[in-house]
Amino acid sequence: MGEITAVVVRYYGGIRLGTGGLVKAYGGGVQQALKLLPVARKVPQAEYTLQCDYGLLTQVEAVIAQAGGEILQSDYAVDVLLTVSLPVLVVEDVAEKLRNMSRGSLQLHQTS
């Protein structure tokens, strides 16, 4: 669990609940809300640039997608300049696959 803030509003109805009663009432409200909360796993990402030939573009896109990465921006000129976001844990594997498929010409450059 992380990055969750809960606010419970209780309008005073003339009955004093005491500390225990307030905790029980507020806790129950938060528990009901948490059951409805969608769950998503956050994976640390890093941004890189990569310049490739048009002939390798489809293969590069496939490697990035298989690694759980995302192409953030594509600039098409003489070559294709891609800005990609990759999970930190797979960057070395992706870099190695790119080097192998291009005989060493493709390299990831981390953006600052």
Sequence and secondary structure as in RCSB ss.txt:
>XXXX:A:sequence
MGEITAVVVRYYGGIRLGTGGLVKAYGGGVQQALKLLPVARKVPQAEYTLQCDYGLLTQVEAVIAQAGGEILQSD
YAVDVLLTVSLPVLVVEDVAEKLRNMSRGSLQLHQTS
>XXXX:A:secstr
  S          S   HHHHHHHHHHHHHHHHHHH        EEEEEEEE GGGHHHHHHHHHHTT EEEEEE
ESSSEEEEEEEEGGGHHHHHHHHHHHTTT    EE  
